[in-house]
Every structure is written in structure tokens, then in C-alpha cells.
Amino acid sequence: DVKVTQSSRYLVKRTGEKVFLECVQDMDHENMFWYRQDPGLGLRLIYFSYDVKMKEKGDIPEGYSVSREKKERFSLILESASTNQTSMYLCASTLWTGGSGNTIYFGEGSWLTVV
Amino acid sequence: GESVGLHLPTLSVQEGDNSIINCAYSNSASDYFIWYKQESGKGPQFIIDIRSNMDKRQGQRVTVLLNKTVKHLSLQIAATQPGDSAVYFCAVLNSGYSTLTFGKGTMLLVSP
């Protein structure tokens, strides 16, 4: 089975802190994604990556950056956390599809509270 | 871009009933659709998918129907069980990319 692991399940950070959310997948997937999930807003795409050192902005990239130094690892970075970034963050991965579609697998989520 | 909407934020059913959860999408070029189940405190879990060259696909107790004419997608769960209680999302593949646009979810509540 595909395994997408988010190392931090629950975090509490102070406003202005730099926050790293780490995600690792074990199936050699090319594509990795970061979403945030908020009540009433559903899942919104922050950033995604097609390959090592490649990144693309999603729908809501402001206030976030990402790093993909190794194929299996995709990190989400909050340079200066703000209270409006309190949310659940979901990492996901999938094989490169060439546009034909393949299942996207999710991690268990990281609950971030910024105080 | 793609937008995806769910018709009903909450659906309450009795154990043993059949459940139908609906979804609408906007881009007629969309060609791949997925249903996810998300239990409280967990990440979304894949249930079933369907490509645009199909109208219907069945899994274990679940059926997905795709109506491309009206850009409508539904998930049917047969003999709903309390363990089916969760939020269900439809997701649509954005053409040209491998990213998904999600609906906002329907919470399915199953009472014994």
C-alpha cells in the first residue's frame, strides 16, 4: 500500500515563527502536493511539485513556500506564521500521469494552530 | 478554471438505507473523477474513480455514476452502515495537470 507520512500531526506555533511541515512518500511518486483544509472551504491546493527541485503554485500559495530536494520528500514552509494559517494541512502524492489521471493518496494531516 | 460543487452539505440516513451523494463540476473537458471518504481526524481515503469514457463504475457496495451531459457525478452507497459515517468529497482532475479540484464535501450521518 502507498504510504504518505506527515511527521507532525499536531503543532502549536507562535505568530511570526518559521514552520516546517514535512511529508514523505514511499512509492517513488513523481507528483506531490500540499493542500489546506478549512471548514466550509474544502481542500485548497497550496503548492505542488512534478519532480525534484520543481515546484508550481497552486490556488493559494501566498504566505507559503515549498522544498523538494529529494523525490520522496516534500516540505511546506511558513516563513512567518500568522493566525490565518491555522488549519489542517494535507500532503498527497501520485504517479506522473501525463494528464491521464491516477489516484492521489493523502497523508493523515497536520493540524497547525498559530497563536 | 474548474469549480466543483456539492448539492448537500449533510445527509442523514438510517442504517441499511441506500445513500446517494451528488456532485457537479463546471469544465466539460474534465476526464477523471474520484470520490474520497474522510473520517474525523484522518486524511481523505480513495473510494472509487471513473474516467469520462464511462457512465458507471461499481465497487464494493459503492457505485459512481457520471452524467457528462449535465456535468454531474454521484456516489451511491448500498446498505449504508454506521462505519460509512464520514465526509465524502468528489474531486475532478484539472485537464493538462495532475492536480485535483475538490468539492466542499457532504457529511454522511448514519444512525442505527
HADDOCK unambig.tbl for C-alpha pairs under 7 A between the chains (distance, minus, plus):
assign (segid A and resid 40 and name CA) (segid B and resid 104 and name CA) 6.55 0.50 0.50
assign (segid A and resid 41 and name CA) (segid B and resid 104 and name CA) 6.00 0.50 0.50
assign (segid A and resid 42 and name CA) (segid B and resid 102 and name CA) 6.89 0.50 0.50
assign (segid A and resid 42 and name CA) (segid B and resid 103 and name CA) 6.52 0.50 0.50
assign (segid A and resid 42 and name CA) (segid B and resid 104 and name CA) 4.25 0.50 0.50
assign (segid A and resid 42 and name CA) (segid B and resid 105 and name CA) 6.71 0.50 0.50
assign (segid A and resid 43 and name CA) (segid B and resid 102 and name CA) 6.08 0.50 0.50
assign (segid A and resid 90 and name CA) (segid B and resid 43 and name CA) 6.95 0.50 0.50
assign (segid A and resid 97 and name CA) (segid B and resid 98 and name CA) 6.68 0.50 0.50
assign (segid A and resid 99 and name CA) (segid B and resid 95 and name CA) 6.52 0.50 0.50
assign (segid A and resid 99 and name CA) (segid B and resid 96 and name CA) 5.49 0.50 0.50
assign (segid A and resid 99 and name CA) (segid B and resid 97 and name CA) 5.70 0.50 0.50
assign (segid A and resid 99 and name CA) (segid B and resid 98 and name CA) 5.93 0.50 0.50
assign (segid A and resid 101 and name CA) (segid B and resid 32 and name CA) 6.02 0.50 0.50
assign (segid A and resid 101 and name CA) (segid B and resid 93 and name CA) 6.88 0.50 0.50
assign (segid A and resid 101 and name CA) (segid B and resid 98 and name CA) 6.74 0.50 0.50
assign (segid A and resid 106 and name CA) (segid B and resid 43 and name CA) 5.87 0.50 0.50
assign (segid A and resid 106 and name CA) (segid B and resid 44 and name CA) 6.08 0.50 0.50
assign (segid A and resid 106 and name CA) (segid B and resid 45 and name CA) 6.99 0.50 0.50
assign (segid A and resid 107 and name CA) (segid B and resid 43 and name CA) 5.62 0.50 0.50
assign (segid A and resid 108 and name CA) (segid B and resid 42 and name CA) 4.92 0.50 0.50
assign (segid A and resid 108 and name CA) (segid B and resid 43 and name CA) 4.18 0.50 0.50
assign (segid A and resid 109 and name CA) (segid B and resid 42 and name CA) 6.51 0.50 0.50
assign (segid A and resid 109 and name CA) (segid B and resid 43 and name CA) 5.58 0.50 0.50
